[in-house]
Amino acid sequence: MTSWQIVRAVAGAFILLSLALGIPGSPLFMSHWWLAFTAFVGANLLQSAFTRWCLMETILRKLGAKPGC
């Protein structure tokens, strides 16, 4: 997988997990505060779309992940 594919896979997993932990109807519900984490991930994805810079992708490249196009 390339670095951008890893970033999107991790972001998707984080969003789904935080929704499962933050929505009262979920059997995994812990606290409404998990929805703040969902917003944080979404804001970072939006920011990276406009600036073309993502900290996680930079870290993954330094760890040896292949850059993607």
JOGIRA-V195910 format. One record per helix or strand. SS is the DSSP state (A for helix, B for strand). FROM is the first residue (numbers start at 0). TO is the last residue. Records with the same first field share a line. If there is no record, write none. Layout:
SS=FROM-TO, FROM-TO
This chain:
B=1-1, 65-65
A=2-21, 33-50, 54-61
